[in-house]
Amino acid sequence: MSLKKTLTIAGTDASGGAGLQADLKTFQEHGTYGMCAVTVVATMDPDNNWSHGVYTLPIDVLQAQLKTTLSTGIDALKTGMISTAEAIQVTGEAIAKSGTTNVVIDPVMVCKGEDEVLNPGNVDAMIKYLLPHALVTTPNLFEAGQLAGTGTPKSIEEMKVAAQKIHALGAKNVVIKGGKALQHEKAVDLFSDGEKFILLEADKVDTTYNHGAGCTFAAAVTANLANGLTVKEAVFEAKEFVAAAIEHGWKLNQFVGPVMHGAKGVYGAPTITSTEV
């Protein structure tokens, strides 16, 4: 028996709901063998309203991890939180050297619940060193606005404009995660291959238990690519997977609730519709 090998280059979430923990759980649910290269350690302070602490690992530690994992012959990889421009450059150069083509760039810029970019110089570094390698990139609304230089999209038309600009920066396929943040009757994501725009819609779920949803979506796309799905198939299944995970999210404590990574396998997938727009 041989499993497809998947890699996440991301931060570790001490609470277990997002970051590489979410990625590895998602990889496992999709039947792939998950590996990780840790970029940062993210903590949450229960004595200060669950405020985040982000501790960046030394660059040589990241380089050593990338050397280890990429030497195994990775079938697909994703990036998550990378906290400095230097680390982003090192990661991009390692991806280029590896020859891996199934690359998903999740351009994480802030911790959940925060509203300031972790490091303003990171956006330019992502554009230069990561997006040119992206078979798929999966920004949320805020991240899409930062990459595109348009400001946060507030409508589907503005999402389309941002997607076009991000595609022009080198990403072959763009998925802008609107979720329930967009003023729309459904939870929506916009998929674009540079020519067509497809709106993916699911029923909105009235919940705040969605910690790790973005990481989980990108990890599902990554695992699907490793397993041989087309980009479109990979994205559509990931939408089903994360919609089920959000629907069955649960309360960890008084501050946060993570998604349930095994929900699709247990409860099945909710209905997803796709419409060219």
C-alpha positions in Angstrom: 0.0 0.0 0.0 1.2 3.5 -0.8 -0.3 6.7 0.3 -0.1 10.1 -1.4 2.2 12.4 0.5 0.9 15.9 1.5 2.8 18.7 3.2 1.6 21.7 5.1 4.0 24.6 5.7 2.2 26.4 8.4 1.9 27.5 12.0 0.9 25.2 14.9 -2.3 26.2 16.7 -2.0 25.3 20.4 -5.8 25.0 20.5 -5.8 22.4 17.8 -8.5 23.8 15.6 -6.6 25.6 12.8 -3.1 25.8 11.4 -1.2 22.6 10.8 -3.4 20.6 13.2 -6.4 21.3 11.0 -4.4 20.5 7.9 -3.2 17.1 9.2 -6.7 16.1 10.3 -8.0 17.1 6.9 -5.2 15.2 5.1 -6.0 12.1 7.2 -9.7 12.4 6.4 -8.8 12.3 2.7 -6.6 9.3 3.0 -3.3 11.0 2.4 -0.1 10.9 4.5 0.4 14.3 6.0 3.7 16.0 6.9 4.5 19.4 8.3 7.1 22.1 8.4 6.3 24.4 11.4 6.7 28.1 10.8 5.3 29.7 14.0 3.7 28.7 17.2 0.4 30.4 17.8 -1.0 30.5 21.4 -4.1 32.0 22.9 -4.3 33.6 26.4 -7.4 32.5 28.3 -6.7 35.3 30.9 -6.8 38.0 28.2 -9.9 37.2 26.1 -8.1 34.5 24.1 -5.7 37.0 22.6 -3.1 35.6 20.3 0.6 35.2 20.7 2.7 34.4 17.6 6.2 33.0 18.1 8.3 32.7 15.0 10.7 29.8 14.7 14.3 30.5 13.6 14.8 30.5 9.9 17.3 27.6 10.0 14.8 25.4 11.8 12.3 26.1 9.0 14.9 25.3 6.3 15.8 22.0 8.0 12.2 21.0 8.1 11.7 21.9 4.4 14.8 19.9 3.5 13.5 16.9 5.4 9.9 16.9 4.1 10.5 17.9 0.5 13.2 15.2 0.1 10.4 12.5 0.3 8.8 13.5 -2.9 5.6 15.4 -2.0 2.5 14.9 -4.1 0.9 18.2 -3.0 1.6 20.9 -0.5 0.0 23.9 1.0 1.2 27.0 2.8 -0.5 28.6 5.8 0.7 31.2 8.3 4.3 32.3 7.5 5.1 35.3 9.7 8.0 37.0 8.1 9.1 38.1 4.6 12.3 36.1 5.0 10.5 32.9 5.8 8.1 33.5 2.9 11.1 33.8 0.6 12.8 30.7 1.9 9.6 28.8 1.5 9.0 30.0 -2.0 12.6 29.1 -3.0 12.3 25.7 -1.5 9.0 25.0 -3.4 10.6 26.1 -6.6 13.6 23.8 -6.0 11.4 20.9 -5.2 9.6 20.8 -8.5 6.3 20.2 -6.8 3.5 21.5 -9.0 0.4 20.7 -6.8 0.8 23.8 -4.7 -1.9 25.5 -2.7 -1.2 28.9 -1.3 -3.4 29.9 1.6 -2.2 33.5 2.1 -2.8 33.7 5.9 -2.3 37.3 7.0 -4.0 37.5 10.4 -5.1 35.2 13.2 -8.8 34.5 13.5 -10.5 37.4 15.3 -7.7 39.8 14.5 -7.8 42.6 12.0 -4.2 43.7 11.5 -1.8 42.1 9.0 0.7 40.1 10.9 3.6 41.8 9.1 2.8 44.4 6.4 5.8 43.4 4.3 4.4 39.9 4.0 1.9 40.8 1.3 4.6 41.9 -1.1 6.7 38.8 -0.3 3.7 36.5 -0.9 3.1 38.2 -4.3 6.8 37.8 -5.3 7.7 34.4 -3.8 4.5 32.3 -3.4 1.8 33.3 -5.8 3.9 32.4 -9.0 4.0 28.8 -7.7 0.3 28.6 -6.8 -1.8 26.1 -8.8 -4.5 27.3 -6.4 -4.6 30.2 -4.0 -7.4 30.5 -1.4 -7.6 34.0 0.1 -10.5 35.1 2.2 -12.1 38.4 1.4 -9.6 40.5 3.4 -6.6 38.6 2.0 -8.0 38.9 -1.5 -8.3 42.7 -1.1 -4.7 42.9 0.2 -3.2 40.8 -2.7 -5.2 42.5 -5.4 -4.8 46.0 -3.9 -8.5 46.7 -4.2 -9.6 46.7 -0.6 -11.9 44.0 0.8 -14.5 42.9 -1.8 -18.1 43.6 -0.7 -19.9 42.0 -3.7 -19.6 39.2 -6.1 -18.6 41.7 -8.9 -15.8 43.0 -6.6 -14.7 39.4 -5.9 -14.4 38.9 -9.7 -12.2 41.9 -10.1 -10.0 40.8 -7.2 -9.7 37.3 -8.6 -8.6 38.6 -12.0 -5.9 40.7 -10.4 -4.6 37.8 -8.3 -4.6 35.6 -11.3 -2.5 38.2 -13.2 0.0 38.0 -10.3 0.7 34.4 -11.2 -1.8 32.2 -9.4 -3.2 29.7 -12.0 -6.5 29.3 -10.1 -8.1 31.5 -7.5 -10.7 30.7 -4.9 -11.9 33.7 -2.9 -13.6 32.5 0.3 -16.6 34.7 0.9 -18.4 32.4 3.3 -21.2 34.0 5.2 -19.2 37.3 5.5 -20.5 38.6 2.1 -23.9 40.2 2.0 -25.5 37.3 0.1 -28.3 34.9 0.9 -25.9 31.9 0.8 -22.4 31.1 2.0 -20.4 31.8 -1.2 -17.0 31.2 -2.6 -15.8 32.3 -6.0 -13.7 30.0 -8.2 -11.8 31.3 -11.2 -9.3 29.7 -13.6 -8.6 33.1 -15.2 -11.3 32.7 -17.8 -14.5 31.6 -16.1 -16.0 32.5 -12.7 -18.0 29.9 -10.8 -19.9 30.7 -7.7 -20.1 27.9 -5.1 -23.0 28.3 -2.7 -24.1 26.5 0.4 -26.7 27.3 3.0 -25.5 29.7 5.7 -25.1 28.1 9.1 -25.9 30.2 12.1 -22.8 29.4 14.1 -19.7 31.0 15.5 -18.0 27.6 15.7 -15.9 28.0 12.5 -12.4 28.1 13.8 -10.1 26.5 11.3 -12.5 26.7 8.4 -10.1 28.4 6.0 -7.2 26.1 6.8 -9.4 23.1 6.4 -10.7 24.2 3.0 -7.2 24.7 1.6 -6.0 21.4 3.1 -8.9 19.6 1.5 -8.0 21.1 -1.9 -4.4 20.0 -1.4 -5.3 16.4 -0.5 -7.7 16.2 -3.4 -4.9 17.3 -5.8 -2.6 14.7 -4.4 -5.2 12.1 -5.0 -5.4 13.0 -8.6 -8.5 15.2 -8.8 -8.7 18.0 -11.3 -8.5 21.5 -9.8 -12.2 22.1 -10.3 -13.0 18.7 -8.7 -10.6 19.4 -5.8 -12.2 22.8 -5.1 -15.8 21.5 -5.3 -15.1 18.6 -2.9 -13.3 20.9 -0.5 -16.4 23.2 -0.4 -18.5 20.1 0.5 -16.0 19.1 3.1 -15.7 22.4 4.9 -19.4 23.1 4.7 -20.1 19.9 6.6 -17.3 20.7 9.0 -18.8 24.1 9.7 -22.3 22.8 10.0 -21.1 20.4 12.8 -18.7 22.8 14.5 -18.6 22.5 18.3 -17.8 24.5 21.4 -14.2 24.1 22.7 -14.6 26.7 25.4 -16.2 30.1 26.1 -13.9 31.7 23.5 -13.9 29.5 20.4 -15.4 26.6 18.6 -13.6 24.6 15.9 -15.1 23.0 12.9 -15.5 19.2 12.9 -13.0 17.8 10.5 -14.6 14.4 10.2 -18.2 15.6 9.7 -18.5 14.8 6.0 -17.5 11.2 6.6 -20.0 10.9 9.5 -22.9 13.0 8.4 -22.5 13.3 4.6 -22.1 16.5 2.6 -24.6 19.4 2.5 -25.9 20.5 -0.9 -23.6 22.7 -2.8 -24.6 24.5 -6.0 -22.3 25.9 -8.7 -23.2 28.7 -11.1 -21.1 30.4 -13.7 -21.3 34.2 -13.2 
